[in-house]
Every structure is written in C-alpha cells, then in structure tokens.
C-alpha cells in the first residue's frame, strides 16, 4: 500500500501562484499534525520554476518529504449541476491522498449526468464537495458548514471569510432549499452553482461582488 501523501492543488495565473504561501502554510501544518516529513525549504522556488508564464493548474503531492509536481490546462466551470451524494462524509481536515470517498462521489455524480456532488455527514449535516467548500445565502447572511464538522479548511474558504462576514453552521439539506449557492476552491475561485438536485439555483448579487474581489491584484 502506498504511503500517505499530502496534496495541494493551486492555480497559476500569468506565471504567478497567487496563494502559494497559504498552500505552503497548510502543507507544513498538515505535515506537523500527521507526523509526516515536512516540505523541503526550496519548495516555493521549485514551484515557481515549473509554472512558466501561462495559466495552469499545479498539483503538488508530498510523500515522505519529496515533492512530485504536475501541471495541467485550466478549465473553467460554469453553472455546474450538483447533486447530493450517497457517500457519507468522513472527517478530512488535512488534504491527503486518502480521499477515495470523494472519488466515488464524483464518479457517481457524473454517471447520472451531474457535474459534481455534495457530501453530508452521518448525521445528515451539510459538509463539503469532492474538491470544494460550499457557501449559501440565507437572505443577506452568508453561510458555510462549520469547520468542526471535519471539512477541509480550504484556501478559498479562508479567503472568502476575509472578504465577508460568514456564519459557520450545522445544517441539514433543507437549509439549501431555494437558496443561492456557490462553491469555492483555490483553482476555480468562486463558482455559482447552476442546479442543485436538478432544481435551478437563484443568483445573489453579492456573489458576483465577492468573485470580483477574490483574486489578489
């Protein structure tokens, strides 16, 4: 069996890695929390040398302290169709290679014609997507699942909580009915969900404002 590895997936824009220091800080924190070898001191220089000058998705896998870096083309999500997964969410506070349940959730969603899936805890509480954090508007209050549910502390999640007041909640799926929903991760930024469980999701004007402010200058 392959040894546990840590993962960071980041966006390179015009040759820059906007959230590099945040990714490295999370990588170091996870290494410490899990008792794994830390990243090498020259990792930031290595990443910058690989990115080049274009827009890319950069995937870093750190195993036994040794980084493996790959890149791929970017592809923008537009109004994705999201469904509820049958997979039960398991605590995932560190971004590791032990994420088979997310893979199954994504595969099953695509099998029925959706773009991705939202997972819930065994108690039926909203948790997270297969590679993103969820936000929704309850009137003018911005909500997201509470961190103590064991969700990943996403880089994008942290950024949004800098830009707006966010209420962390424990909530059932019924809390999403008729709400304006969006997902967020460090590759796509903020993406408004098009349909949830095959019902059209309304838009909220403040989501576009957050999206415009999301990426650093």
HELIX and SHEET records of a PDB file:
HELIX    1   1 UNK A   20  UNK A   34  1                                  15    
HELIX    2   2 UNK A   43  UNK A   51  1                                   9    
HELIX    3   3 UNK A  100  UNK A  111  1                                  12    
HELIX    4   4 UNK A  147  UNK A  149  5                                   3    
HELIX    5   5 UNK A  155  UNK A  163  1                                   9    
HELIX    6   6 UNK A  173  UNK A  176  5                                   4    
HELIX    7   7 UNK A  205  UNK A  214  1                                  10    
SHEET    1   A 4 UNK A  16  UNK A  17  0                                        
SHEET    2   A 4 UNK A   6  UNK A  13 -1                                        
SHEET    3   A 4 UNK A  56  UNK A  63 -1                                        
SHEET    4   A 4 UNK A  66  UNK A  73 -1                                        
SHEET    1   B 5 UNK A 126  UNK A 129  0                                        
SHEET    2   B 5 UNK A 116  UNK A 120 -1                                        
SHEET    3   B 5 UNK A  81  UNK A  88  1                                        
SHEET    4   B 5 UNK A 195  UNK A 196  1                                        
SHEET    5   B 5 UNK A 199  UNK A 200 -1                                        
SHEET    1   C 5 UNK A 166  UNK A 169  0                                        
SHEET    2   C 5 UNK A 141  UNK A 145  1                                        
SHEET    3   C 5 UNK A 133  UNK A 138 -1                                        
SHEET    4   C 5 UNK A 180  UNK A 185 -1                                        
SHEET    5   C 5 UNK A 189  UNK A 192 -1                                        
END                                                                             
